[in-house]
């Protein structure tokens, strides 16, 4: 199938995306579908000793600092100190799991985020990071129909409307983000989460948006 220009697709199995895939035309990043559960018996190995923990301010606890949305907090009750995960704030980025094995995600509840419009080259408008198109859709093996439907639609819109030699990022810049969403078949309302503060982007919002977006794409194919 002839394409207007070079197309690169990057797949990462987890939110860390260590290989730098966010500067790619289309990026598929594995995402957890629900906040992790904390194994209390393992957690002390990731925290300062009890006597030191009682004196250290919460803002200086590494596990609390590593969470980008403030979903982890310390609670002191009856002389005990407990690490609490606020599920409404969790965005399933996995940073807590990267730093402590006490956090366990459900391997059966997984999905992917899809980003578009990234690039590494200096041609055209220059290098940039990809933009979040869909924050969460389910990943169901072995055919991964939800993911394939989104990628297929994004590529087809670009193939049919881009100028010769126009990379995906330049194409989106030329027609505008709102017009691109309309061509892909995503209602403008489903992109409003991009303007919501990170702390409000819960996994529930992600999941709801993802399922709604996939239905639109599935019905348009």
C-alpha positions as CSV (number, residue, x, y, z in Angstrom):
1,X,0.0,0.0,0.0
2,X,1.6,3.3,-1.1
3,X,1.9,6.0,1.6
4,X,2.5,9.7,1.3
5,X,5.8,9.5,3.3
6,X,7.7,7.4,5.8
7,X,5.6,6.0,8.6
8,X,7.0,4.6,11.9
9,X,5.0,2.7,14.5
10,X,6.4,2.0,17.9
11,X,5.1,-0.5,20.4
12,X,5.9,-0.4,24.1
13,X,4.7,-3.0,26.6
14,X,4.5,-0.7,29.5
15,X,4.0,3.1,30.3
16,X,7.7,3.6,30.8
17,X,8.4,3.6,27.0
18,X,12.1,3.3,27.7
19,X,13.2,3.2,24.0
20,X,11.9,6.8,23.4
21,X,8.9,5.8,21.4
22,X,7.0,9.0,22.1
23,X,8.8,10.7,19.2
24,X,7.3,8.4,16.6
25,X,4.4,8.8,14.0
26,X,2.2,6.3,15.8
27,X,3.0,5.0,19.3
28,X,1.2,2.2,21.1
29,X,2.0,2.1,24.8
30,X,0.8,-0.6,27.2
31,X,-1.3,0.7,30.1
32,X,-2.8,-0.9,33.2
33,X,-6.5,-0.8,33.4
34,X,-6.9,-0.2,37.2
35,X,-4.8,1.0,40.1
36,X,-2.4,-1.4,41.7
37,X,-3.0,-3.2,45.0
38,X,-0.4,-2.8,47.7
39,X,1.2,-5.8,49.3
40,X,1.6,-4.7,52.9
41,X,4.1,-7.4,53.8
42,X,6.5,-6.1,51.1
43,X,5.9,-2.3,51.5
44,X,8.3,-1.8,54.5
45,X,11.2,-2.8,52.3
46,X,10.5,0.3,50.3
47,X,10.1,2.7,53.2
48,X,12.5,4.1,55.8
49,X,12.7,2.3,59.1
50,X,9.6,2.9,61.4
51,X,11.5,5.2,63.8
52,X,12.8,7.3,60.9
53,X,9.5,7.2,59.0
54,X,7.7,8.7,62.1
55,X,10.0,11.8,61.9
56,X,10.3,12.3,58.1
57,X,7.8,14.7,56.5
58,X,5.5,13.0,54.0
59,X,6.8,15.2,51.2
60,X,10.3,13.7,51.7
61,X,9.2,10.0,51.3
62,X,10.4,8.8,48.0
63,X,7.4,6.6,47.2
64,X,5.1,9.6,47.8
65,X,7.3,11.9,45.7
66,X,7.5,9.5,42.7
67,X,3.7,9.6,42.1
68,X,3.0,12.4,39.5
69,X,-0.6,12.9,40.6
70,X,-0.3,12.7,44.4
71,X,-2.2,9.4,44.5
72,X,0.0,8.0,47.2
73,X,-0.2,9.5,50.7
74,X,0.9,8.6,54.2
75,X,-1.7,8.3,57.0
76,X,-0.8,8.1,60.6
77,X,-3.4,6.4,62.8
78,X,-3.0,5.1,66.3
79,X,0.7,5.3,66.2
80,X,0.8,3.3,62.9
81,X,2.0,4.7,59.5
82,X,0.2,3.4,56.4
83,X,0.7,4.2,52.8
84,X,-2.6,4.8,51.1
85,X,-3.4,4.7,47.4
86,X,-6.2,7.1,46.3
87,X,-7.6,5.3,43.3
88,X,-9.5,8.4,41.9
89,X,-6.1,10.1,41.4
90,X,-4.2,7.1,39.9
91,X,-3.4,7.3,36.2
92,X,-1.7,3.9,36.1
93,X,1.6,5.3,35.0
94,X,3.5,2.5,36.8
95,X,6.1,4.7,38.5
96,X,5.3,3.3,41.9
97,X,5.8,-0.3,40.5
98,X,9.1,0.8,38.9
99,X,10.4,1.7,42.3
100,X,8.8,-0.8,44.6
101,X,7.6,-4.4,44.1
102,X,4.9,-3.9,46.7
103,X,2.6,-2.6,44.0
104,X,0.8,-5.3,42.0
105,X,-1.3,-4.6,38.9
106,X,-3.9,-7.1,37.5
107,X,-2.3,-8.7,34.4
108,X,-5.8,-9.5,33.1
109,X,-6.9,-5.9,33.1
110,X,-4.6,-4.2,30.5
111,X,-5.0,-1.9,27.6
112,X,-3.0,0.6,25.5
113,X,-2.7,4.3,24.9
114,X,-2.3,5.5,21.4
115,X,-0.2,8.6,20.6
116,X,0.2,10.2,17.2
117,X,2.3,12.9,15.4
118,X,5.7,12.4,16.9
119,X,8.9,12.6,14.9
120,X,12.7,12.5,15.4
121,X,13.9,14.1,12.2
122,X,14.8,17.7,11.6
123,X,12.9,17.9,8.3
124,X,9.6,19.8,8.0
125,X,8.5,21.2,11.4
126,X,11.3,19.5,13.2
127,X,11.4,16.9,16.0
128,X,8.5,16.6,18.5
129,X,6.8,14.3,21.0
130,X,3.7,12.5,20.0
131,X,0.3,13.8,21.1
132,X,-2.1,11.6,23.1
133,X,-5.0,10.5,20.8
134,X,-6.5,7.8,23.0
135,X,-5.6,7.4,26.6
136,X,-6.9,3.9,27.1
137,X,-8.5,1.1,25.0
138,X,-8.6,-2.6,25.8
139,X,-5.9,-4.9,24.5
140,X,-7.5,-8.3,23.8
141,X,-5.2,-10.9,22.3
142,X,-4.7,-12.6,20.0
143,X,-6.1,-10.2,17.3
144,X,-6.1,-7.0,19.3
145,X,-9.0,-5.8,17.2
146,X,-9.5,-2.6,19.1
147,X,-5.9,-1.5,18.6
148,X,-5.8,-2.5,15.0
149,X,-9.1,-0.5,14.3
150,X,-7.6,2.7,15.7
151,X,-4.2,2.4,13.9
152,X,-5.9,1.4,10.6
153,X,-8.2,4.4,10.7
154,X,-5.4,6.8,11.6
155,X,-3.2,5.6,8.8
156,X,-6.0,5.6,6.3
157,X,-7.0,9.2,7.1
158,X,-3.4,10.3,6.7
159,X,-2.9,8.3,3.4
160,X,-6.0,9.7,1.8
161,X,-5.6,13.4,2.8
162,X,-1.8,14.0,3.1
163,X,0.3,15.6,0.4
164,X,3.1,13.7,-1.2
165,X,6.1,13.6,1.2
166,X,4.1,15.0,4.2
167,X,4.8,13.2,7.4
168,X,2.0,12.5,9.8
169,X,2.9,15.3,12.2
170,X,3.0,17.9,9.4
171,X,-0.3,16.6,8.1
172,X,-2.0,17.1,11.5
173,X,-0.4,20.6,11.8
174,X,-1.8,21.6,8.4
175,X,-5.4,20.5,8.9
176,X,-5.6,21.2,12.6
177,X,-6.2,18.8,15.5
178,X,-10.0,19.3,15.6
179,X,-10.2,18.5,11.9
180,X,-8.0,15.4,12.3
181,X,-10.3,14.1,15.1
182,X,-13.3,14.6,12.9
183,X,-11.7,12.7,10.0
184,X,-10.7,9.9,12.3
185,X,-14.3,9.7,13.6
186,X,-13.7,10.8,17.2
187,X,-16.3,13.4,18.4
188,X,-14.6,16.6,19.7
189,X,-16.0,16.0,23.1
190,X,-14.0,12.8,23.6
191,X,-10.8,14.9,23.3
192,X,-11.7,17.2,26.1
193,X,-9.7,15.2,28.6
194,X,-6.6,16.7,27.1
195,X,-7.6,20.0,28.8
196,X,-8.3,18.4,32.1
197,X,-5.6,18.7,34.8
198,X,-3.6,15.5,35.2
199,X,-4.8,15.0,38.7
200,X,-8.4,14.6,37.3
201,X,-7.4,12.1,34.6
202,X,-8.4,8.9,36.4
203,X,-8.4,5.5,35.0
204,X,-12.2,5.6,35.0
205,X,-12.2,8.6,32.7
206,X,-9.5,6.9,30.6
207,X,-11.5,3.7,30.3
208,X,-14.8,5.4,29.5
209,X,-13.3,7.6,26.8
210,X,-11.4,4.7,25.3
211,X,-14.5,2.5,25.0
212,X,-16.5,5.3,23.5
213,X,-13.8,6.2,21.0
214,X,-13.4,2.6,19.9
215,X,-17.1,2.2,19.3
216,X,-17.0,5.3,17.0
217,X,-14.0,3.9,15.1
218,X,-15.5,0.4,14.8
219,X,-18.8,1.8,13.5
220,X,-17.0,3.9,10.9
221,X,-14.9,1.1,9.4
